[in-house]
Amino acid sequence: MIDFVTASIAYKGESADLKGRTQAIEKLYVENCKVYYFTGRNYRIFDTKGDESYINGLNLENFKLKGGDPKKLMIPDKFHSDYWGYSILFY
């Protein structure tokens, strides 16, 4: 779950925030069980399935090398409406 009030990530009801690494999300997208996001200072990746859950402090070039696509990043409101908007209609 991604909480857009505080722009943080929770997993199974527990905060996934470790030392502020999932707070202050300005832009994000989800792909292949990974949350790619930008905090305003650096790029980060939260991998929900991998051994290395957080990849922090990436500059733009390293973000791209790790599979991130800055063109896909969107503000949380747009992400929320795109990700959940149509899903709600079908459930």
N, C-alpha and C positions, 0 to 999 in steps of 0.2 A: 504494500500500500504506500502510496506517496501522498503525504499530507501537504496541501498547498497553503494552509493557513500559516504554518511555520516553515514550509518548504523543507521538509525532512523526509526520511524514509523509515518505514517500520516494517518488520518482518515477523509474522506470527504474533502480532500484538506487542512486540518488544521494539523499542527504538533501535534502529540500526546505526544511530549516530555514535561514532567513536571519535572523540576529540574534535567534534565539529565538522567532521568530514562530509556529512550529508546535509548540512545546514546551508542556508544562503544560496539555494539553487536559483539562478536567474534564468537559465535556459536548459532544456533537456529533451531527450527522446529515449525510447525503449526499443531494443532490437535484440533478438536472440538471447533473452534472459539477462540482458545487461542494460543498465541505466547509464547513458552517456550524458554528462552535464557540465555546465559552466557556472562557476561561482562568482564571476566578475573579476576574479584575480587569476584563476587557473582552471584547467580542464581536469575532470576526474571521471573515473569509470567505476561503477558498482556492479560487480558480477555476482548474480544471485546463485549461480550454479558452480562456479569455479573455485579452485583452491585459493587463489589470490582475490579475495573479496573486493578490496579497494586498491585502485591505482590512483595515486594522488599527485598533485603538483605538476601536472603535465603542461608543457607549453603547447602551442597550436601544432607544431610539427610533430611532436611526440604523440599527441592525441590522435593525429591522423595515422601515424605508424602503428598504433595500437588498435586501429580499426574504427576510430571515431570519424564522423562526417559532420563538420561544423555547419554545413548547409541544412542538415536535418534538425538542428537544435531549434527549439521554439519556446516561447514564454510559457510558464506553467498553466495559465488560463487556456491558451490554445491547445496545449497538450491534453489537458483535462477534457476539453470539449471534443477533440478529435478522438482520443482514446476511449472515452466512456460514453460520449454522446449517442452514437448509434447503437452501442451494445445494450443500453437500457431499453431501447425500443423493442428488442427481440427477446427480452427476458421477462 
